[in-house]
């Protein structure tokens, strides 16, 4: 099987991680509701860990330059764009005649779409270097995606999406990894420098969503015990990203 075949198999496999939330269909709705805030905390930790431990270090490597100012300007750009986008979504939400889902849910879908597309580019580049490199890269991305997909699914549920619809939307955003893989293979020479821009931009998206929308949800609780538990789950999300980072370094 050639590089393109490996890229397709790898990216399709990654896209299937979105269906991990299907396990909730077999649980009582009351039980799912009771763990939603924990999933939001896990998502917040995963996003912060993903931004600072995965996306930004990889972006610095991609630039290959000691001048990191452009990189961090893209981080700020990603952060500011999502600030403006959320204000627009809030305006639409407040003026809608019918019930709308919380704006953070749409921000999560947009950022996840961009992030998955970048992962597809990275997978394509890895397999074009060599099959062993591609396999290791795919494994590392899959390990990174599983906790994040669980968290993203929880955010969609917390924002008011019905479970089946949240599953479908989560999967649709995940399929952009396939598109990224195909684009990365077909336009290898053209998109070589693209990750250096998209990675810090996505990191800015992650930081905004976690700090502006998710952390306030888990921080302002009347129950001190639940507040402490939420913080511990937040730390678990970061720890998972750190563990995956260390594991990837050990494998690679």
PyMOL commands that set and color helices and strands:
alter all, ss='L'
color gray80, all
select helices_A, chain A and resi 3-26+29-63+69-95+103-129+131-158+163-174+176-186+195-219+224-251
alter helices_A, ss='H'
color red, helices_A
deselect
rebuild
show_as cartoon
